[in-house]
Each structure stands twice: as C-alpha cells, then as structure tokens.
C-alpha cells in the first residue's frame, strides 16, 4: 500500500506534466497538501469523513475564510484525482457539506488622482536624478509601473515577460496568465510606449545578456518583491498616505474602465478571467459611477414637485 505522501508526490507530478500547471501553482498545491498530511493522523488510504472533518476544523481555526477555501480546493483536487485514477472507490468529500459563509472582500483600488500623483512623482524623480545610474533605474521603474497600469496585468505576469512578448511597433504585449493561458493586449497610450522604448534603449547592454524583459542591476529577472519595494519607495517619495500594492493597479485598471462605460466582457478578456463572475466584483467597487448615475441621470432629478410645483 502506497503512503499518502508518495501518492501526493505522484499527483503533483501529474499536475506538472499532464495539466501543465505553472511552478507557482504547483508550489501552492505542495504547501497546502503537505500541511494536510501534517494535520491528519493517518498516512495511508482510505481517508474517512471523520479525518477530513478534523482537518477542516483545524484550518478553520487557523485561517481566514478565503485562505480556508483555497486550501480545501487543493485537497479536494487531490481526492478528485484519486477517484478518477480509481485509486479510491469512494471520495470522502462527497459526504461533506463544504459550504460556509465567506465575507465579501471588495478589491482595493487607487483613486485616479493618486495614480496621477504617483506617476508624476516618478517622472520628476527622473528629471531630478543626481547620477546617470540613478536616472537609469528610475527609467526602468517608470516602464514597469506604466506597463502595470496600462495593461492591468498581474505582477507575476509582468515579471515573467520575455523581450519577445513586447512588440513596440504594433504596440502589443503577449501575456501568459494563470494556467499558461495567453492573451494579447494593446498598449493604448503613446507615453507608455515611449517609456518602454526608453527603457530598452538605456538597458540595451543588460537585455542583450538575457531573454527577460525587466532586469535588475545584476542582469537577473526583476523579482516581484523588487516591484513591491519599488512601489513603496515612490509612495513615500510622493507623500501618498495610503498603502499601495502592485495588484491595486490591476484593480484600478478594471474599475476605472468600468466607470468609463467599457463593457464588462471586454474587461474580463483583458484581465484574463476565465469566468465573468470573477470580473463582476468590480461592479460593487465602482461607487463613483454609481454616484454619477443616481445624482445626474436618475429621473427623479428632473421632477419638480412640492414647493417648486405650479
């Protein structure tokens, strides 16, 4: 009889080879499944309903509902694999009610005026740079932030871009999203194109040594942590009193387009969401548009009643 640990390794290899999941997703699965194995008191099949209930009870004590939901999905996927491969006859998850109330968390966005202040600070810093090296770094940072906001891509997608994915002549970028899904986005702002072209010129020597689009001073791929640090640095320089993360540019991209009356189905495609349900959460965020509709376009505003009547 194989141990659960051995079967889990086989499953992770299956995810890599047959499902073609990226390394980041597989790493998350591995962490969740190793934790599952450390909590349950058995290391062999079958796993019964009571054992799963023990695991569920533990993680509900340890994590917020959103994290619990993700961890359950990882373990449930493992047992679905075991069932499909006929390693188990009965899936214990089929006997458990997994529904629980998850508080709705609205995406955090950056107001448009704050984004403008942030970008203006970047360009001022470039102008005021005291050394060529400092100016060069800021030119790269401008290209990173401009592309992040111009496309609404995830930080992981941005840091994984290759030089061949960016076509400045046709103003497009090819993005590889979750599950190796690709999407082509148009870059619709000439200043963003100029920022990217300037970056490629200043970093031509470094880029000649690598396939990555964005690199650090050691000519290695720019890390996600470096982008987070970069944003924090300029937030402080600009005197902005709010915490800004890379993903908030993605949220703002979607929300501002929605407020500009862009069809949500187009936004879904641009964000790379497989389901429009995921995109629809931005309809709850778009309060400015809601205010405009109710204050300006509501039919009641054109009705004269009471003291103004007759």
N, C-alpha and C positions, 0 to 999 in steps of 0.2 A: 504493500500500500504506500503510495507516494504521500509525502507530507504536504501540508498546505503551503509551506514555504517554497517547496520545489514547484508545485503547481502554479503558484503566483509568479515565479520567475518565468515559467513557460508562457503564461498569459501575457506578461509584459513584453516578451519577445514576439508573441503573436501580434500585439498592438503595434510594434515597431515594423515588423516585416510585412504583415498582411493588411493591417489597417492604415499603414503609412502615417502614423501619428508623429508629430514633431517631438524633439527631445524634451522640450519644456513640459508638454502634456504628459509624456511618459514619466518624467521625474515627479510630477504632481501625483500621478497614479501610484508610483512606487512609495512615496511618503505616506499616502493615505492607507495603502494596503499593508505596509509594514506596521503602521500604528494599529490597524485592525488585528493583525496577528499577535501584537504585543498585549492587546487587551483581552482577547478571548482565551479561555483556559484550555483550549484543545489545539492540536496541530495536525489533526487528521480529519478526513471526511468520514461520515457526513457531519455537517454543522446544523444543529436543530434550531427551532424557533426561539427557544429559551436563551441559547447562546447569542443569537443575534439581538435579542431584546436587551441582554446585558451590555452588549457593545453600544447599542443605540442610547441606552440610559447614560452610559459614561460620556459619550461625546456631547450629549445634550447638556451635561453639567459643565463641560469644558469650553464650549464654543458658542458663538452667536449663531442664530438660525441659518444665516446664509452659508456659513462655513460648514455647518452640520449637513445641510442639503448637498453640498458638493462632495463631502466625504462619503455620504450614503450612496451617491451616484457612482462613485469609484468602486465601492464594494459590490453594489448591485450589478455593475457591469461585469465584474469578475464571475459572479454566480450565473449570470446570463450566459457567459462563455462556457462555464462548466456544464450547464444544461444543454446548450447547443452541441457541444462536443460529446454529449452523453457520458460525461464523467460522473454526473449525478443524475438520478432519476427524478427527484423532487427538489424544486427550488424553494428553500425556506422563506424567501422574500415574498412568495405568492401567498403566504399565510399571515402577512403582517400589513397592517394599515400604516402607511408611511406619511399620511397627510398630517401636517401641522401648520399652524398659523405662522407665517413669516412676515414680519413688519415690512411695509413697502418703503424702500430706501430710494429717494429720488436722486438722480445724478447731480453732482455739484458742478456748477458752471461758473465761468468767469464773465462778468459783465463786459460788454463791448468796449466801454470807455477804459476799463482796466487793461484789457488786451492792448488797446492803442497806447496807453501809457507804458506798458511793458515793452512793446516793440520800439517805441520812440526812444526809450532808455537804451536799448541795445544799439541803435544807430548813433546816438550821442556818444556812447562809450567808444564806438569805433572811431569817431571823429576825434575824440579826446585821448586816444591811446598814446601812451608815452614812449612805447617801443614798437618796433616792427613785429616782434614776436607776439606782443600783447594784441596788436591790431589783427594779426593773422588768426589768433584764437577766437577773437570776437567775430571775425568774418565767418568762421566755421559755425559759431554759436547762432549767428543770425540765420544762416542757411538751415540749420537744424530746426529752430523754432518756427521759422516761416513755413517750412515744409510740413511740420507737425500740424500747424493750424490750417494751412491751405488745403490739406487732404483729410484731416480728421483720422489719420491712421493711428494705430496703437503704437506705443513706444517700442514694443518688441518687434513690430513690423518695420519701423524706421531704422532701428539698429541692425536689422538683418538685411537691409537693402544692399544690393551689389551695384557697381557702377553701370553695368549693362541694363539695369532696371530703369534708369533715368534717361529719358530722351528729351533733351533741351530743345532740339529743333522742332519736334512735334508737340512739345510742352505736355508730355505724359510721364507717368510713373507707374511701373508694374509692381503691385504689392502682393506678397504671399501671406495670406492670413491664416487663421486657425484651420487645422485640418488640411494644410497645404492647398487651400483654395486660393486662387489668384483672381485679382481684379485690376483693371486698368483705370486709372483716374487722370483726368485732365487737370492741369495746373492753370487756373484761370486768371492769374494775376501776374503782370509783367514784372513787378518789383520782386516777386518771389523767384521768377526765372532769372532775373539779374543777380539776386543774392546767391543762387545756386551756381550760376556761371562764374561769379567772382570767387566763390569758394573753390571751385575746381581749378581755377587759374592759380590761386595762391597755394593750393595744396597739390599741385601737379607732380612734384617730385615724390611726395608720400604716396599719392594714389597710383603712381607707376609701379610701386612695390607690392600692391595688394589688389584684390578684387572688391573689397568692401567700399561702400560709398563714403561713409563717415568714419574717420580715424582719429585717434588721439596722437599725442606728441611722440609716442613710441611706435607709431605706424600700425598699431593694432586696432581692431574694430572698436568703435566707440561703444562703451557699455551703457546699459540702461541706468545704472547708478550714476554714471557721469552726467547723463542728461538731467537726472533729478537734482544733482548738485548744481549744475549749470543754472537751472530754473530758480532754485533757492537763492543763488548768488545774485541774480538780476532782480529778483523780487525785493531783496534787501537794498540793493543799489537804487531801485526806483522808489523806495519808501512805501511800497504797497503793503497794507496791513491786512493781508489775507494769505492763508496757506494755499499755494498753487502746486498742483501735481501735473505731470505730463498728460495723464488721462483726462484732466479737466479741459484741456484744449480740444480733445475729441468730443466731450460732452457739449462744449460751447459751439463747436462746428455744427453739430446736429441741431441744437436748439436755435441758434441764430438763423440757420437755413429754414427751419420750420416757421419761425416768426416772419420770415420773408416770403411766406406762402409757397415754399417749394414742396412739391408732392412728397408725402412720406415714403412712397415706394421708391423714389429716386434716392432719398436719404438712406434707405435700407441698403440699396445696392452699393452706394458709396462707402458706407460703414462696413460692408461685408457681413451683414447679419443674414443668417440663413432663414430666420423667421421674422416676419414683420412685427410679431408680438414683442420682440426684444426692442425694436425701434420705437414702438408706441409709448414707451415710458417717457419719452421726451415730450409727448403731448401734455403730460402733467407738469412739466417743468416750465413750459412756455407761458409764464404768467403775464409778461409784458404784452404779449399778443392778445391774451385773454382780456386784459385791461383795456386795450385799444378797441377791441370788438364791442365790449359792453359800454364803454364811455362814449364812443364815437358812432358806432354802427347799430346799436340797439334801437329798435323802432320807437321805444318809449321816449327817447330823447327828442323826437320830433313831434311829440304830442303836447299840445298846450291845454292844460286842464286847471281847474281850481281858480285862483285869483287872476290868472292870465287869460281865462276864457271869456270871450264876449265882452 
